[in-house]
Amino acid sequence: MKPSPSWDNNLREQVKKTSGGGGSNNRRTVVVLLSLFLLLVSVSAVAAAVYFYQPARPAATPTIVAAATKEPAQSINLFPTLPPLNTAAATSSATAPATATLVAINVAADCNLRAGVFVAGGDTASVEIINEGLSTLTISDLTLEWPSEDGRLTEIHFGDSKIAAPDDASPLTQLPTEFTWLESGNRGLAGKAKQTLKFKFTKPARPSGYAVKLKFDHTCELSRTDRITDTPSITPSKTLTRTLTSTSAPTRTASRTPSPTRTPRGFVASATSPKLGPTSTPGCAIALTGFNFSGTIMSLTISNQEAASVTLVRLQITWGERELDLVRLGGVLIWNAEDFQSPTIIPDESPWLGPGRDIKPGETLKMEIEFESGNALPGVYHSVDMTFNNGCFRSISN
């Protein structure tokens, strides 16, 4: 800040007056005053500079800039955007667990079931169910068609467990559509195991005329129909009318249109059966005695009263069971080709196994005829016709 011109001129005039008459003291006074003036000017200049010149304050730097550098989007974002995944890798990681699960529960891979043949005895018809897979399977659905001559279907057992009590008079039973399973019953079949499925009726069970369809775990299906000869069709025509009442069990009226007479293969109602071979040879010294029934085996004896050994060259067996499994003579296995259709003619239909069919003079041998699954049935018609190498023919029947 500069002094005003009037003040400056007055100061100069005062100095002149002083210097004109004051001597050395006046000079000292002038010097002091000039020094003070210059000091005043300097102080004023510094004060003005300080007042008008205000540089950027250091405090201004952290007020906003420091806060702006925190990047809130990165520090508080709870759901950050992930980089895109490779499509192939994403597909593999997503499908791998599902594939493993499917392998673990793949029913088709372990749906390895088979059924034996129907066997009738007393008031019960049964069929063996075999699980050749590794997993336990459980019966979820069952449909049974059975002969009306059996009376009412009252119980169904699987192994030692009672699984249903339908009390059904109609020859077509469906579970659980018409009747419910017993909660206490065990319908499971472990892997590599087998169980017998048994149907109990109010009358003696017929030897044939059964068809069963099973479903395990609602996916794996198994069906079995016993072998019967129907003319012209094996499927009877049935019309079922079902009316639900207030009770839990439905009341059903079944009407059956006449169907052709069905005759199980090998089963003949009378004791006379047509023979494919000749009548017994007169004067032939070979005698047949039988039959004896034990379990799955029907047996008879052959006595050779000839003067020489004889060899069995042809054998015909008429039977009514479900499957002919094997034949032994004197404990030696002579045939085991298995046959599902009666009569069985050896070796016309299937060959002998080998030697072992010789009978020495005076020798008596037992012939054992074994059926698969279930007992040999003494009430079913059987006949055995034999031809020997000496031309002798012998026949026996029940």
ABEGO torsion letter per residue (X at the ends): XBBBAAAAAAAAAAAAAAAAAAEAAAAAAAAAAAAAAAAAAAAAAAAAAAAABBBBBAAAAAAAAAAAAAGAAAAABABBBBBBBBAAAAAAAAAAAAAAAAAAABAAAABBBBBBBBBBBEABBBBBBBBABABBBBBABBBBBBBAAAEBBABBBBEABBABBAGBABABBBOAAABBBBAABBABBBBGBBBBBBBBBABBBBABGBBBBBBBGGABBBBBBBBBBBOABABBBBBBBBBBBABABBBBBBBBBBBBBBBBBGBBABABBBBABBBBBBGBABBBBOBBBBEABBBBBBBBABABBBBBABBBBBBABABBABBBBGGBBABAAEBABOBBBOAAABBBAEBGABBBBGBBBBBBBBBBEEBBBAABBBBBBBBBAAGBBBBBBX
